[in-house]
């Protein structure tokens, strides 16, 4: 009888704890489908989800959906991402100090499966493609190439990947990078750009 009474008390306490935890959950806004950086958010891009309240994380309540529609995504947004005020902004894009650039790249100049939101290292060669039209190879860690001829390394974020490309077998990839790196990328010769996907921290 004593053990039975104890079991009842434990069950009641467990139910009460679960009820309190569920009571802390609120309806917030999340991303329903992929949204490119700079794209205007529509009602179809948003969905309501239940999330636990956390004083350290500022989420956008579902009741504010009308205030979010019409604003733009500051960064690429993936489905399921919980929206925060820092992820949406006004119509101005790209952000100050950044530029957006599109490149037509052939297979071998970018990793397969590259998607929106990925961080990449952009290697810009001064020599471009070889005589056979192939892309310039990316630098190896053991290369002894002189510093003056080594490819420049730029950091960027993928804003979009257009597999339809330019109609000539190339994929058009749009990047967001520092404005100071824009001239280096613009001066790259044909076939002189290679993308390598990096870890989220940029390593």
Secondary structure, DSSP 4 states (H G I P E B T S, - for coil): -HHHHHHHHHHHHHHHHHHHHHHTEEEEEEESS-B-TTPBP-GGGEEEEEEE--TTS-PPBGGGHHHHTT-EESS-B-TTPBP-GGGEE-S--SPTTEEEEEEEE-TTSS-TT--TT-EEEEEE-SS-S-TT-PPPPPPPTT----TTTSPEEEEEEEEEEETTTTSSS-EEEEEEEEHHHHHHHHTPPTT-EEEEE--TT--
